[in-house]
Amino acid sequence: MEVIIITGEDCLHCVELEASLTETRLSVPHRFLDKRDAIPLFEAHPLFAASVDVLPFAGVFDEGECLAIVRAATIERIEEALISL
């Protein structure tokens, strides 16, 4: 399982989440991906792409399948999504 966090240029909440994740780790591996570089991911997962509205935005993926979508992602919201799986 992996969390992919979509970020954007000049997104203060994205910077804040990235800084928070240097101090507090998620229970699964994660990576950041700029929204401009996420086009292949969005094409492969249209529902995930359609849900991107407030950054940072995260998806929980397992073996290429999107299991959960987290809008306006925070560590707490991401962990809640992981627990619910």
N, CA, C and O atoms as a Tinker XYZ file with bonds, in Angstrom:
   340  protein
     1  N      0.853000   -1.170000    0.000000    73     2
     2  CA     0.000000    0.000000    0.000000    64     1     3
     3  C      0.900000    1.233000    0.000000    63     2     4     5
     4  O      1.980000    1.237000    0.590000    81     3
     5  N      0.427000    2.275000   -0.674000    73     3     6
     6  CA     1.196000    3.516000   -0.804000    64     5     7
     7  C      0.239000    4.702000   -0.879000    63     6     8     9
     8  O     -0.869000    4.585000   -1.403000    81     7
     9  N      0.673000    5.833000   -0.355000    73     7    10
    10  CA    -0.081000    7.074000   -0.454000    64     9    11
    11  C      0.645000    7.989000   -1.432000    63    10    12    13
    12  O      1.840000    8.246000   -1.291000    81    11
    13  N     -0.093000    8.475000   -2.420000    73    11    14
    14  CA     0.452000    9.450000   -3.360000    64    13    15
    15  C     -0.227000   10.773000   -3.073000    63    14    16    17
    16  O     -1.452000   10.884000   -3.120000    81    15
    17  N      0.588000   11.776000   -2.774000    73    15    18
    18  CA     0.077000   13.095000   -2.410000    64    17    19
    19  C      0.315000   14.036000   -3.576000    63    18    20    21
    20  O      1.454000   14.262000   -3.986000    81    19
    21  N     -0.779000   14.586000   -4.110000    73    19    22
    22  CA    -0.703000   15.515000   -5.229000    64    21    23
    23  C     -0.559000   16.926000   -4.670000    63    22    24    25
    24  O     -1.337000   17.365000   -3.823000    81    23
    25  N      0.455000   17.617000   -5.166000    73    23    26
    26  CA     0.726000   18.982000   -4.700000    64    25    27
    27  C      0.688000   19.941000   -5.880000    63    26    28    29
    28  O      0.606000   19.531000   -7.037000    81    27
    29  N      0.750000   21.210000   -5.563000    73    27    30
    30  CA     0.753000   22.234000   -6.601000    64    29    31
    31  C      1.763000   23.313000   -6.303000    63    30    32    33
    32  O      2.186000   23.511000   -5.164000    81    31
    33  N      2.133000   24.000000   -7.353000    73    31    34
    34  CA     3.084000   25.095000   -7.224000    64    33    35
    35  C      2.475000   26.201000   -6.368000    63    34    36    37
    36  O      1.311000   26.561000   -6.543000    81    35
    37  N      3.256000   26.730000   -5.454000    73    35    38
    38  CA     2.830000   27.820000   -4.574000    64    37    39
    39  C      1.658000   27.440000   -3.663000    63    38    40    41
    40  O      0.871000   28.305000   -3.278000    81    39
    41  N      1.537000   26.175000   -3.320000    73    39    42
    42  CA     0.474000   25.706000   -2.433000    64    41    43
    43  C      1.028000   25.661000   -1.008000    63    42    44    45
    44  O      1.822000   24.783000   -0.672000    81    43
    45  N      0.611000   26.599000   -0.188000    73    43    46
    46  CA     1.125000   26.672000    1.179000    64    45    47
    47  C      0.725000   25.463000    2.016000    63    46    48    49
    48  O      1.503000   25.010000    2.855000    81    47
    49  N     -0.475000   24.938000    1.798000    73    47    50
    50  CA    -0.900000   23.753000    2.538000    64    49    51
    51  C     -0.063000   22.531000    2.157000    63    50    52    53
    52  O      0.180000   21.651000    2.983000    81    51
    53  N      0.373000   22.489000    0.903000    73    51    54
    54  CA     1.233000   21.391000    0.443000    64    53    55
    55  C      2.587000   21.448000    1.148000    63    54    56    57
    56  O      3.110000   20.425000    1.589000    81    55
    57  N      3.139000   22.639000    1.247000    73    55    58
    58  CA     4.422000   22.827000    1.932000    64    57    59
    59  C      4.285000   22.450000    3.402000    63    58    60    61
    60  O      5.172000   21.819000    3.977000    81    59
    61  N      3.181000   22.838000    3.995000    73    59    62
    62  CA     2.938000   22.523000    5.404000    64    61    63
    63  C      2.831000   21.011000    5.613000    63    62    64    65
    64  O      3.395000   20.479000    6.570000    81    63
    65  N      2.113000   20.316000    4.726000    73    63    66
    66  CA     1.990000   18.868000    4.854000    64    65    67
    67  C      3.343000   18.188000    4.674000    63    66    68    69
    68  O      3.688000   17.267000    5.415000    81    67
    69  N      4.096000   18.642000    3.697000    73    67    70
    70  CA     5.416000   18.058000    3.468000    64    69    71
    71  C      6.315000   18.243000    4.690000    63    70    72    73
    72  O      7.036000   17.324000    5.078000    81    71
    73  N      6.273000   19.421000    5.290000    73    71    74
    74  CA     7.068000   19.682000    6.496000    64    73    75
    75  C      6.594000   18.799000    7.655000    63    74    76    77
    76  O      7.412000   18.262000    8.402000    81    75
    77  N      5.293000   18.653000    7.801000    73    75    78
    78  CA     4.746000   17.817000    8.880000    64    77    79
    79  C      5.173000   16.371000    8.731000    63    78    80    81
    80  O      5.419000   15.681000    9.720000    81    79
    81  N      5.261000   15.913000    7.484000    73    79    82
    82  CA     5.633000   14.517000    7.254000    64    81    83
    83  C      7.123000   14.250000    7.453000    63    82    84    85
    84  O      7.546000   13.094000    7.440000    81    83
    85  N      7.918000   15.292000    7.636000    73    83    86
    86  CA     9.318000   15.069000    7.993000    64    85    87
    87  C      9.435000   14.763000    9.487000    63    86    88    89
    88  O     10.403000   14.143000    9.927000    81    87
    89  N      8.441000   15.203000   10.258000    73    87    90
    90  CA     8.432000   14.980000   11.699000    64    89    91
    91  C      7.577000   13.783000   12.108000    63    90    92    93
    92  O      7.916000   13.064000   13.048000    81    91
    93  N      6.475000   13.574000   11.403000    73    91    94
    94  CA     5.540000   12.503000   11.710000    64    93    95
    95  C      5.380000   11.645000   10.472000    63    94    96    97
    96  O      5.052000   12.160000    9.403000    81    95
    97  N      5.603000   10.364000   10.594000    73    95    98
    98  CA     5.505000    9.451000    9.454000    64    97    99
    99  C      4.099000    8.864000    9.347000    63    98   100   101
   100  O      3.412000    8.667000   10.350000    81    99
   101  N      3.695000    8.595000    8.129000    73    99   102
   102  CA     2.457000    7.866000    7.909000    64   101   103
   103  C      2.715000    6.389000    8.186000    63   102   104   105
   104  O      3.863000    5.952000    8.248000    81   103
   105  N      1.659000    5.643000    8.348000    73   103   106
   106  CA     1.809000    4.215000    8.635000    64   105   107
   107  C      2.149000    3.395000    7.390000    63   106   108   109
   108  O      2.428000    2.201000    7.494000    81   107
   109  N      2.128000    4.023000    6.219000    73   107   110
   110  CA     2.525000    3.373000    4.955000    64   109   111
   111  C      3.444000    4.334000    4.206000    63   110   112   113
   112  O      3.471000    5.527000    4.507000    81   111
   113  N      4.194000    3.822000    3.235000    73   111   114
   114  CA     5.052000    4.716000    2.445000    64   113   115
   115  C      4.223000    5.767000    1.696000    63   114   116   117
   116  O      3.063000    5.540000    1.353000    81   115
   117  N      4.844000    6.907000    1.457000    73   115   118
   118  CA     4.170000    7.970000    0.719000    64   117   119
   119  C      5.162000    8.643000   -0.219000    63   118   120   121
   120  O      6.378000    8.546000   -0.055000    81   119
   121  N      4.600000    9.324000   -1.201000    73   119   122
   122  CA     5.423000   10.151000   -2.082000    64   121   123
   123  C      4.595000   11.325000   -2.556000    63   122   124   125
   124  O      3.367000   11.268000   -2.622000    81   123
   125  N      5.305000   12.392000   -2.883000    73   123   126
   126  CA     4.684000   13.606000   -3.383000    64   125   127
   127  C      4.801000   13.639000   -4.897000    63   126   128   129
   128  O      5.810000   13.217000   -5.463000    81   127
   129  N      3.756000   14.145000   -5.552000    73   127   130
   130  CA     3.747000   14.255000   -6.996000    64   129   131
   131  C      3.090000   15.572000   -7.364000    63   130   132   133
   132  O      1.951000   15.835000   -6.979000    81   131
   133  N      3.814000   16.405000   -8.114000    73   131   134
   134  CA     3.256000   17.678000   -8.555000    64   133   135
   135  C      2.086000   17.415000   -9.499000    63   134   136   137
   136  O      2.134000   16.507000  -10.328000    81   135
   137  N      1.048000   18.213000   -9.361000    73   135   138
   138  CA    -0.155000   18.054000  -10.172000    64   137   139
   139  C      0.169000   18.039000  -11.667000    63   138   140   141
   140  O     -0.466000   17.314000  -12.433000    81   139
   141  N      1.154000   18.837000  -12.083000    73   139   142
   142  CA     1.533000   18.894000  -13.501000    64   141   143
   143  C      2.159000   17.588000  -13.972000    63   142   144   145
   144  O      2.106000   17.276000  -15.161000    81   143
   145  N      2.745000   16.828000  -13.070000    73   143   146
   146  CA     3.394000   15.565000  -13.418000    64   145   147
   147  C      2.484000   14.359000  -13.209000    63   146   148   149
   148  O      2.899000   13.221000  -13.431000    81   147
   149  N      1.260000   14.600000  -12.788000    73   147   150
   150  CA     0.346000   13.513000  -12.434000    64   149   151
   151  C     -0.576000   13.096000  -13.579000    63   150   152   153
   152  O     -1.465000   12.270000  -13.374000    81   151
   153  N     -0.388000   13.641000  -14.762000    73   151   154
   154  CA    -1.289000   13.348000  -15.877000    64   153   155
   155  C     -1.404000   11.846000  -16.148000    63   154   156   157
   156  O     -2.524000   11.361000  -16.308000    81   155
   157  N     -0.300000   11.079000  -16.207000    73   155   158
   158  CA    -0.452000    9.630000  -16.426000    64   157   159
   159  C     -1.272000    8.949000  -15.314000    63   158   160   161
   160  O     -2.065000    8.047000  -15.585000    81   159
   161  N     -1.076000    9.384000  -14.086000    73   159   162
   162  CA    -1.838000    8.828000  -12.969000    64   161   163
   163  C     -3.320000    9.181000  -13.116000    63   162   164   165
   164  O     -4.186000    8.333000  -12.901000    81   163
   165  N     -3.606000   10.420000  -13.478000    73   163   166
   166  CA    -4.992000   10.857000  -13.672000    64   165   167
   167  C     -5.654000   10.101000  -14.819000    63   166   168   169
   168  O     -6.828000    9.742000  -14.733000    81   167
   169  N     -4.905000    9.859000  -15.889000    73   167   170
   170  CA    -5.459000    9.113000  -17.028000    64   169   171
   171  C     -5.772000    7.669000  -16.643000    63   170   172   173
   172  O     -6.761000    7.103000  -17.108000    81   171
   173  N     -4.950000    7.085000  -15.813000    73   171   174
   174  CA    -5.163000    5.703000  -15.382000    64   173   175
   175  C     -6.286000    5.580000  -14.355000    63   174   176   177
   176  O     -6.898000    4.520000  -14.220000    81   175
   177  N     -6.555000    6.670000  -13.630000    73   175   178
   178  CA    -7.564000    6.654000  -12.563000    64   177   179
   179  C     -8.466000    7.879000  -12.699000    63   178   180   181
   180  O     -8.293000    8.847000  -11.958000    81   179
   181  N     -9.428000    7.860000  -13.629000    73   179   182
   182  CA   -10.276000    9.030000  -13.877000    64   181   183
   183  C    -11.077000    9.490000  -12.654000    63   182   184   185
   184  O    -11.276000   10.690000  -12.466000    81   183
   185  N    -11.533000    8.558000  -11.830000    73   183   186
   186  CA   -12.275000    8.948000  -10.623000    64   185   187
   187  C    -11.379000    9.729000   -9.678000    63   186   188   189
   188  O    -11.810000   10.711000   -9.074000    81   187
   189  N    -10.145000    9.298000   -9.551000    73   187   190
   190  CA    -9.165000   10.010000   -8.735000    64   189   191
   191  C     -8.952000   11.415000   -9.296000    63   190   192   193
   192  O     -8.945000   12.388000   -8.542000    81   191
   193  N     -8.779000   11.524000  -10.603000    73   191   194
   194  CA    -8.548000   12.815000  -11.254000    64   193   195
   195  C     -9.740000   13.739000  -11.083000    63   194   196   197
   196  O     -9.568000   14.939000  -10.865000    81   195
   197  N    -10.937000   13.201000  -11.178000    73   195   198
   198  CA   -12.145000   14.020000  -11.069000    64   197   199
   199  C    -12.353000   14.563000   -9.669000    63   198   200   201
   200  O    -13.095000   15.527000   -9.478000    81   199
   201  N    -11.706000   13.956000   -8.695000    73   199   202
   202  CA   -11.889000   14.361000   -7.301000    64   201   203
   203  C    -10.895000   15.414000   -6.847000    63   202   204   205
   204  O    -11.043000   15.968000   -5.757000    81   203
   205  N     -9.891000   15.701000   -7.652000    73   203   206
   206  CA    -8.876000   16.686000   -7.268000    64   205   207
   207  C     -9.516000   18.058000   -7.291000    63   206   208   209
   208  O     -9.844000   18.583000   -8.356000    81   207
   209  N     -9.693000   18.637000   -6.119000    73   207   210
   210  CA   -10.256000   19.978000   -6.078000    64   209   211
   211  C     -9.517000   20.893000   -5.108000    63   210   212   213
   212  O     -9.357000   22.082000   -5.381000    81   211
   213  N     -9.076000   20.362000   -4.004000    73   211   214
   214  CA    -8.361000   21.168000   -3.019000    64   213   215
   215  C     -7.036000   20.466000   -2.712000    63   214   216   217
   216  O     -7.020000   19.307000   -2.298000    81   215
   217  N     -5.948000   21.166000   -2.916000    73   215   218
   218  CA    -4.620000   20.603000   -2.663000    64   217   219
   219  C     -4.192000   20.892000   -1.233000    63   218   220   221
   220  O     -4.624000   21.891000   -0.659000    81   219
   221  N     -3.366000   20.057000   -0.649000    73   219   222
   222  CA    -2.876000   18.797000   -1.175000    64   221   223
   223  C     -3.997000   17.768000   -1.220000    63   222   224   225
   224  O     -4.965000   17.839000   -0.464000    81   223
   225  N     -3.840000   16.830000   -2.109000    73   223   226
   226  CA    -4.834000   15.819000   -2.396000    64   225   227
   227  C     -4.114000   14.481000   -2.384000    63   226   228   229
   228  O     -3.001000   14.382000   -2.901000    81   227
   229  N     -4.716000   13.459000   -1.813000    73   227   230
   230  CA    -4.004000   12.189000   -1.691000    64   229   231
   231  C     -4.864000   11.020000   -2.136000    63   230   232   233
   232  O     -6.091000   11.042000   -2.043000    81   231
   233  N     -4.182000   10.016000   -2.617000    73   231   234
   234  CA    -4.834000    8.767000   -2.953000    64   233   235
   235  C     -4.096000    7.630000   -2.281000    63   234   236   237
   236  O     -2.868000    7.633000   -2.201000    81   235
   237  N     -4.849000    6.659000   -1.800000    73   235   238
   238  CA    -4.262000    5.457000   -1.225000    64   237   239
   239  C     -4.352000    4.386000   -2.304000    63   238   240   241
   240  O     -5.440000    4.034000   -2.761000    81   239
   241  N     -3.200000    3.876000   -2.701000    73   239   242
   242  CA    -3.125000    2.903000   -3.778000    64   241   243
   243  C     -2.544000    1.592000   -3.264000    63   242   244   245
   244  O     -1.673000    1.567000   -2.395000    81   243
   245  N     -3.059000    0.506000   -3.833000    73   243   246
   246  CA    -2.512000   -0.808000   -3.532000    64   245   247
   247  C     -2.481000   -1.600000   -4.828000    63   246   248   249
   248  O     -3.519000   -1.850000   -5.442000    81   247
   249  N     -1.298000   -1.988000   -5.233000    73   247   250
   250  CA    -1.088000   -2.748000   -6.463000    64   249   251
   251  C     -1.787000   -2.089000   -7.647000    63   250   252   253
   252  O     -2.423000   -2.765000   -8.455000    81   251
   253  N     -1.667000   -0.769000   -7.747000    73   251   254
   254  CA    -2.217000   -0.023000   -8.867000    64   253   255
   255  C     -3.681000    0.341000   -8.761000    63   254   256   257
   256  O     -4.210000    1.023000   -9.639000    81   255
   257  N     -4.349000   -0.097000   -7.708000    73   255   258
   258  CA    -5.766000    0.208000   -7.523000    64   257   259
   259  C     -5.922000    1.342000   -6.514000    63   258   260   261
   260  O     -5.308000    1.325000   -5.447000    81   259
   261  N     -6.746000    2.321000   -6.859000    73   259   262
   262  CA    -7.017000    3.436000   -5.952000    64   261   263
   263  C     -8.087000    2.994000   -4.957000    63   262   264   265
   264  O     -9.236000    2.758000   -5.329000    81   263
   265  N     -7.694000    2.885000   -3.688000    73   263   266
   266  CA    -8.590000    2.397000   -2.639000    64   265   267
   267  C     -9.319000    3.513000   -1.906000    63   266   268   269
   268  O    -10.429000    3.312000   -1.414000    81   267
   269  N     -8.705000    4.684000   -1.832000    73   267   270
   270  CA    -9.303000    5.797000   -1.098000    64   269   271
   271  C     -8.798000    7.113000   -1.665000    63   270   272   273
   272  O     -7.686000    7.208000   -2.184000    81   271
   273  N     -9.651000    8.124000   -1.548000    73   271   274
   274  CA    -9.326000    9.471000   -2.008000    64   273   275
   275  C     -9.465000   10.403000   -0.816000    63   274   276   277
   276  O    -10.456000   10.345000   -0.089000    81   275
   277  N     -8.464000   11.267000   -0.613000    73   275   278
   278  CA    -8.469000   12.185000    0.533000    64   277   279
   279  C     -8.328000   13.608000    0.014000    63   278   280   281
   280  O     -7.261000   14.005000   -0.454000    81   279
   281  N     -9.411000   14.371000    0.099000    73   279   282
   282  CA    -9.383000   15.775000   -0.318000    64   281   283
   283  C     -8.826000   16.621000    0.812000    63   282   284   285
   284  O     -8.948000   16.262000    1.983000    81   283
   285  N     -8.210000   17.752000    0.459000    73   283   286
   286  CA    -7.625000   18.656000    1.455000    64   285   287
   287  C     -6.839000   17.843000    2.490000    63   286   288   289
   288  O     -7.093000   17.923000    3.692000    81   287
   289  N     -5.888000   17.071000    1.994000    73   287   290
   290  CA    -5.185000   16.075000    2.807000    64   289   291
   291  C     -4.385000   16.677000    3.958000    63   290   292   293
   292  O     -3.675000   17.673000    3.814000    81   291
   293  N     -4.534000   16.033000    5.088000    73   291   294
   294  CA    -3.701000   16.276000    6.265000    64   293   295
   295  C     -3.242000   14.897000    6.736000    63   294   296   297
   296  O     -3.768000   13.875000    6.293000    81   295
   297  N     -2.278000   14.875000    7.619000    73   295   298
   298  CA    -1.832000   13.589000    8.164000    64   297   299
   299  C     -3.016000   12.860000    8.800000    63   298   300   301
   300  O     -3.177000   11.655000    8.609000    81   299
   301  N     -3.826000   13.569000    9.536000    73   299   302
   302  CA    -4.959000   12.955000   10.223000    64   301   303
   303  C     -5.959000   12.375000    9.234000    63   302   304   305
   304  O     -6.419000   11.248000    9.416000    81   303
   305  N     -6.301000   13.121000    8.196000    73   303   306
   306  CA    -7.267000   12.631000    7.208000    64   305   307
   307  C     -6.726000   11.430000    6.443000    63   306   308   309
   308  O     -7.470000   10.495000    6.147000    81   307
   309  N     -5.443000   11.451000    6.125000    73   307   310
   310  CA    -4.848000   10.320000    5.429000    64   309   311
   311  C     -4.875000    9.081000    6.323000    63   310   312   313
   312  O     -5.247000    8.001000    5.866000    81   311
   313  N     -4.488000    9.222000    7.583000    73   311   314
   314  CA    -4.493000    8.089000    8.511000    64   313   315
   315  C     -5.915000    7.559000    8.721000    63   314   316   317
   316  O     -6.107000    6.349000    8.846000    81   315
   317  N     -6.911000    8.446000    8.762000    73   315   318
   318  CA    -8.309000    8.001000    8.899000    64   317   319
   319  C     -8.697000    7.138000    7.701000    63   318   320   321
   320  O     -9.360000    6.112000    7.855000    81   319
   321  N     -8.277000    7.563000    6.500000    73   319   322
   322  CA    -8.579000    6.776000    5.297000    64   321   323
   323  C     -7.890000    5.419000    5.356000    63   322   324   325
   324  O     -8.474000    4.410000    4.960000    81   323
   325  N     -6.664000    5.386000    5.843000    73   323   326
   326  CA    -5.936000    4.122000    5.952000    64   325   327
   327  C     -6.604000    3.180000    6.946000    63   326   328   329
   328  O     -6.701000    1.978000    6.700000    81   327
   329  N     -7.062000    3.726000    8.066000    73   327   330
   330  CA    -7.726000    2.915000    9.092000    64   329   331
   331  C     -9.030000    2.326000    8.566000    63   330   332   333
   332  O     -9.395000    1.201000    8.909000    81   331
   333  N     -9.728000    3.095000    7.731000    73   331   334
   334  CA   -11.017000    2.630000    7.236000    64   333   335
   335  C    -10.906000    1.535000    6.184000    63   334   336   337
   336  O    -11.909000    0.927000    5.810000    81   335
   337  N     -9.702000    1.283000    5.710000    73   335   338
   338  CA    -9.543000    0.239000    4.682000    64   337   339
   339  C     -9.466000   -1.118000    5.283000    63   338   340
   340  O     -9.333000   -2.106000    4.561000    81   339
